[in-house]
Amino acid sequence: MKDIQFSFDTDRQRRKSNPWILRVVIIAVPLVMIVAALLLLGRGGDETGKTPAVPETESVSSHPVETPVAETAEPVSIPTPVPTPAATAAREPVKEEVVEAPAVPPEAVAEADKMIGNQPLDMVKVNGRVLSEILSEAGTLNQKHEYVQTRKLLEPLLKAEEIRPYSTPWLAVAEVLGQANIGLFFSDIPFARKVNHTVKRGDTLDRIANQYKTTIEGVQKSNSIAENSSVIRIGDNLRIYKGDWRILVSRSNHLLMLYDGDDLFKVYRVGIGKQERTPNGTFVISSKVKEPEWYAPDGRVIPFGNTDNLLGTRWLALQHTTESGPGYKGLGIHGTWQPETVGTNSSNGCVRMRNAEVEELYAIVPRLTPVEITD
């Protein structure tokens, strides 16, 4: 046991072998690591929770596709920006316009249809109202014989900027308006353009018709006088439409338009001459014939009712108004037994109408009514 020696100074010997600097290092390193860890955690929270600021010289709205980011010396370390609500709202419309918009917008199609006159009636608006609804209202008025109200409703539409002359909407308005005007003409319904005539001694239907620039048939139908009767009695009150008639024929549109002064009264579809045989010019109706005979080019006289007679049920001869102009023989407005030729270039130069429509025109316009034929 005495050979065994214990030394209690071992720790002191170790302290001598480890300098004081080592102790400082040993203590400092853990502290540095803890501080560094805390700094890293704090920096990580800032990067994931905040959106990089937009430079003051630019705004999000000036770049709707991408949010601008300030330049930096270390672009790799810049985190991906999280879009702000403003940037998202600005970006979505651009994406819709480029990707989802149709190749031809519906507005462009509607505008093209309007230019060529094929726009559907339910797409045309005049004074904030859909045209098809206006025409439906006018049709109801016509059924009730409220023709004056129909005129007030439709006449302004023919001069509206939204409706181009001769277009489909224009023709639709003219058709319904014409029905109202015909209803007014062939009835005794009071109207501003009608006059009251009290029959006096010496009056005849022919004299009365000439006085008011109308036709015998017009006076008869307007006052419920039988067509085959010329009897009128002193003291009878006749209501007569006093019109200022003129006719315009448009060859390119195959239309005959009857005007009362400056107001369109009725539009009729017509056929014209093949190979430009219907001449342009100004004319007057020089004569009128019911159930006409036809003088064929070969000299034959073909009676009314014969299938070879091309004139239909009525004939209105046209005489050129220029004395030095060309003389046209056999030019006129007439009916046809071939209604399928109306709307085409198939006559020898005359203006063709359906029989029922030429009979209507015949009853309205008197002799010497001016007629103009244009392209």
C-alpha positions in Angstrom: 0.0 0.0 0.0 2.8 2.3 0.7 4.0 2.0 -2.9 0.7 3.4 -4.1 0.7 7.2 -4.4 -2.4 9.4 -5.0 -2.1 12.7 -6.6 -5.0 15.2 -6.1 -3.3 17.9 -8.2 -4.2 16.3 -11.6 -6.7 19.1 -12.5 -4.2 21.8 -11.8 -1.7 20.1 -14.0 -4.3 20.1 -16.9 -5.0 23.8 -16.4 -1.4 24.5 -16.9 -1.4 22.5 -20.2 -4.6 24.5 -21.6 -4.2 28.3 -21.8 -6.9 30.7 -21.0 -7.6 31.5 -24.7 -8.9 28.0 -25.1 -11.4 28.6 -22.5 -12.7 31.7 -24.1 -13.0 29.9 -27.5 -14.9 27.1 -25.9 -17.4 29.5 -24.3 -17.7 31.8 -27.3 -18.3 29.3 -30.0 -21.6 28.0 -28.7 -22.7 31.6 -28.1 -21.9 32.6 -31.7 -23.7 29.6 -33.0 -26.8 30.4 -31.0 -26.8 34.0 -32.2 -26.3 33.0 -35.8 -29.2 30.6 -35.6 -31.4 33.3 -34.3 -30.4 35.6 -37.0 -31.0 33.1 -39.7 -34.5 32.3 -38.3 -35.4 36.0 -38.3 -34.1 36.6 -41.8 -36.0 33.5 -43.1 -39.3 34.9 -41.7 -38.8 38.2 -43.4 -38.1 36.6 -46.8 -41.2 34.3 -46.8 -43.6 36.8 -45.2 -43.0 40.0 -47.2 -43.3 41.1 -50.9 -40.4 43.1 -52.3 -41.2 46.7 -52.7 -42.0 48.2 -56.0 -39.8 51.1 -57.0 -41.4 54.5 -56.6 -40.8 55.5 -60.2 -43.0 52.7 -61.6 -46.5 51.5 -60.7 -48.1 48.1 -61.0 -50.7 49.4 -63.4 -48.0 50.5 -65.8 -46.9 46.9 -66.2 -50.0 44.7 -66.1 -48.3 41.4 -67.0 -45.6 41.2 -64.4 -44.9 43.1 -61.2 -41.6 45.0 -61.6 -38.8 44.2 -59.2 -35.9 46.5 -58.3 -32.5 45.6 -59.7 -30.0 44.0 -57.2 -26.4 43.0 -57.1 -27.3 39.4 -56.4 -30.3 38.5 -58.6 -30.1 34.9 -57.8 -30.9 35.4 -54.1 -34.1 37.4 -54.8 -37.1 35.3 -53.9 -40.1 34.9 -56.3 -42.5 37.9 -55.7 -45.9 37.1 -54.5 -48.4 39.1 -56.7 -50.3 41.8 -54.9 -54.1 42.0 -55.4 -53.6 45.0 -57.6 -51.1 43.2 -59.8 -53.4 40.2 -60.2 -56.4 42.4 -61.1 -54.4 44.1 -63.8 -53.0 40.9 -65.2 -56.2 39.0 -65.7 -57.8 41.2 -68.4 -54.7 40.9 -70.5 -54.8 37.2 -70.3 -58.4 37.1 -71.3 -57.9 39.4 -74.3 -55.0 37.4 -75.6 -56.0 33.8 -74.9 -59.8 33.7 -74.4 -61.2 36.4 -76.7 -62.8 35.0 -79.9 -61.1 35.6 -83.2 -64.0 37.8 -84.5 -65.8 39.6 -81.7 -69.6 39.5 -81.8 -69.7 43.3 -82.0 -67.7 43.2 -85.2 -70.0 40.7 -86.7 -73.0 42.8 -85.8 -71.4 45.9 -87.3 -70.5 44.0 -90.5 -74.1 42.8 -90.8 -75.3 46.3 -90.3 -73.1 47.6 -93.1 -74.4 45.1 -95.6 -78.0 45.4 -94.5 -78.4 41.9 -93.1 -78.6 42.7 -89.4 -81.4 40.8 -87.7 -84.3 43.0 -86.6 -83.9 42.0 -82.9 -80.3 43.4 -83.0 -81.3 46.9 -84.3 -82.1 49.5 -81.7 -83.6 52.9 -82.4 -84.1 55.4 -79.6 -83.3 52.6 -77.1 -86.0 50.3 -78.4 -85.5 47.0 -80.3 -86.8 47.3 -83.9 -88.6 43.9 -83.9 -90.6 45.1 -80.8 -91.5 48.4 -82.5 -92.7 46.5 -85.7 -94.7 44.1 -83.6 -96.4 47.1 -81.9 -97.1 48.6 -85.3 -98.6 45.4 -86.6 -101.0 45.3 -83.7 -102.0 48.9 -84.4 -102.7 48.0 -88.0 -104.9 45.1 -86.9 -106.9 47.5 -84.9 -107.1 49.9 -87.9 -105.2 52.5 -85.9 -103.2 53.5 -89.0 -102.5 57.1 -88.0 -100.7 55.8 -84.9 -98.7 53.4 -87.0 -97.5 56.3 -89.2 -96.4 58.3 -86.2 -94.5 55.3 -84.8 -92.7 54.2 -88.0 -92.2 57.3 -90.2 -89.3 58.6 -88.1 -87.5 55.3 -88.3 -87.0 55.6 -92.0 -84.8 58.6 -91.4 -83.0 57.2 -88.3 -79.2 56.9 -88.6 -79.4 53.3 -87.3 -81.4 52.2 -90.4 -79.7 52.3 -93.8 -81.9 52.9 -96.8 -82.8 49.7 -98.7 -81.4 47.5 -95.9 -83.4 44.6 -94.5 -84.5 46.7 -91.4 -85.5 49.6 -93.7 -87.6 47.4 -96.0 -89.3 45.8 -92.9 -90.3 49.2 -91.6 -91.5 50.3 -95.1 -93.6 47.2 -95.5 -95.5 47.7 -92.2 -95.8 51.5 -92.9 -97.1 50.8 -96.4 -99.9 48.5 -94.9 -101.0 51.4 -92.7 -101.0 53.9 -95.6 -103.0 51.6 -97.8 -105.5 51.2 -95.0 -105.8 54.9 -94.7 -106.2 55.5 -98.4 -108.9 53.0 -99.0 -111.1 53.9 -96.1 -113.0 56.9 -94.7 -110.8 57.1 -91.6 -110.1 60.8 -90.8 -106.6 61.9 -91.5 -104.8 65.2 -92.0 -104.2 64.7 -95.7 -107.8 63.9 -96.4 -110.4 66.5 -97.4 -114.1 66.4 -97.0 -116.0 67.1 -100.2 -119.8 67.7 -100.2 -121.3 66.7 -103.5 -123.0 69.6 -105.3 -124.9 69.8 -108.5 -122.8 69.0 -111.6 -120.3 66.9 -109.7 -119.1 63.6 -111.2 -116.6 61.0 -109.9 -114.3 61.9 -112.7 -114.5 65.7 -112.0 -114.0 65.1 -108.2 -111.0 62.8 -108.9 -109.3 65.4 -111.1 -110.0 68.2 -108.6 -108.1 66.3 -105.9 -105.5 64.7 -108.1 -106.6 61.2 -107.3 -108.5 58.4 -109.2 -112.1 57.5 -109.7 -111.3 54.1 -108.2 -109.7 55.7 -105.2 -112.8 57.8 -104.5 -115.0 54.8 -104.9 -113.0 52.5 -102.6 -112.5 55.2 -100.0 -116.2 55.9 -99.7 -117.7 52.4 -100.1 -119.0 53.1 -103.6 -119.3 50.0 -105.8 -116.7 49.8 -108.5 -119.2 49.5 -111.3 -121.3 52.4 -109.9 -120.9 56.1 -110.6 -123.9 57.2 -108.7 -123.3 60.1 -106.2 -126.0 62.3 -104.7 -126.1 66.0 -104.0 -125.3 66.5 -100.3 -123.2 63.3 -100.0 -120.1 63.8 -97.9 -117.0 62.2 -99.5 -113.7 61.8 -97.7 -110.8 61.9 -100.2 -107.1 61.4 -99.7 -105.3 64.3 -101.4 -101.8 63.1 -102.2 -98.8 64.7 -103.9 -97.7 61.5 -105.8 -94.4 60.7 -107.4 -92.7 57.4 -108.2 -89.1 56.4 -107.9 -87.8 53.2 -109.5 -84.4 51.8 -108.3 -83.1 49.3 -110.9 -80.3 47.9 -108.7 -82.6 47.3 -105.8 -85.6 46.1 -108.0 -87.9 48.5 -106.0 -90.7 50.9 -107.0 -91.2 53.5 -104.3 -94.4 55.5 -104.1 -94.0 58.9 -102.4 -96.6 61.3 -101.1 -94.5 64.5 -101.2 -91.3 63.7 -99.3 -92.9 60.8 -97.3 -92.5 57.2 -98.4 -96.0 55.8 -98.9 -95.4 52.3 -100.1 -92.6 50.1 -101.5 -93.2 47.4 -104.2 -90.8 44.8 -105.5 -90.5 44.9 -109.3 -88.8 43.3 -112.2 -86.8 45.3 -114.8 -85.4 44.8 -118.3 -82.7 42.3 -119.2 -79.4 43.6 -120.7 -79.9 47.1 -119.2 -83.0 47.6 -121.4 -84.9 49.6 -118.7 -83.7 53.2 -119.3 -82.9 55.8 -116.6 -84.7 59.1 -116.9 -87.7 61.1 -115.9 -91.2 60.3 -117.2 -94.9 60.8 -116.5 -97.7 58.3 -116.6 -99.3 59.2 -119.9 -102.2 56.7 -120.0 -103.7 54.0 -117.9 -105.5 50.8 -119.1 -107.4 48.1 -117.3 -107.1 44.6 -118.6 -104.9 45.7 -121.5 -104.3 44.2 -124.9 -100.7 43.6 -125.8 -99.3 44.7 -129.1 -96.5 42.1 -129.8 -93.3 43.1 -131.7 -94.4 40.9 -134.6 -97.6 43.0 -135.0 -100.1 40.7 -133.4 -102.7 42.1 -131.0 -102.9 39.7 -128.1 -106.1 40.1 -126.0 -106.3 40.3 -122.3 -106.5 36.9 -120.7 -104.4 35.2 -123.5 -101.5 33.3 -122.0 -99.2 35.1 -124.5 -100.2 38.5 -123.2 -97.3 39.7 -121.0 -99.0 42.8 -119.5 -101.0 41.2 -116.7 -104.1 43.1 -115.4 -103.0 46.7 -115.6 -100.9 49.0 -117.8 -99.4 52.4 -117.0 -97.7 53.9 -120.0 -94.5 56.0 -119.5 -93.7 59.1 -121.6 -90.3 60.7 -121.4 -90.4 64.3 -120.1 -87.4 65.6 -122.1 -88.4 66.8 -125.5 -84.9 66.4 -126.9 -84.4 63.0 -125.2 -84.9 59.6 -126.8 -88.4 58.5 -127.6 -89.3 55.2 -125.9 -92.1 53.3 -127.5 -93.9 50.7 -125.4 -92.3 51.6 -122.1 -94.5 51.3 -119.0 -95.3 49.7 -115.7 -97.5 46.6 -115.9 -98.6 43.4 -114.2 -97.4 39.9 -115.1 -98.6 36.4 -115.2 -95.2 35.3 -114.2 -94.7 36.6 -110.6 -91.5 34.7 -110.3 -89.9 37.2 -112.6 -90.5 40.0 -110.1 -87.1 40.9 -108.6 -85.2 39.9 -111.7 -83.9 41.4 -114.9 -86.1 39.5 -117.4 -88.5 42.0 -119.2 -87.9 43.7 -122.5 -87.5 47.0 -120.7 -90.8 47.6 -118.8 -91.2 47.6 -115.1 -93.1 44.5 -114.0 -95.2 44.1 -110.9 -97.4 41.4 -109.4 -100.9 41.8 -110.6 -102.5 42.5 -107.2 -99.9 45.2 -106.5 -100.1 46.9 -109.9 -103.9 47.1 -109.4 -103.3 48.8 -106.1 -100.9 51.3 -107.6 -103.3 51.9 -110.5 -106.1 52.9 -108.1 -103.9 55.4 -106.3 -101.9 57.4 -108.9 -103.6 59.5 -111.6 -102.3 60.3 -115.0 -99.3 62.7 -115.2 -97.8 61.3 -112.0 -94.0 61.9 -112.3 -91.8 58.8 -112.5 -88.0 58.7 -112.1 -86.0 55.6 -113.0 -82.5 55.5 -111.5 -79.7 52.9 -110.9 
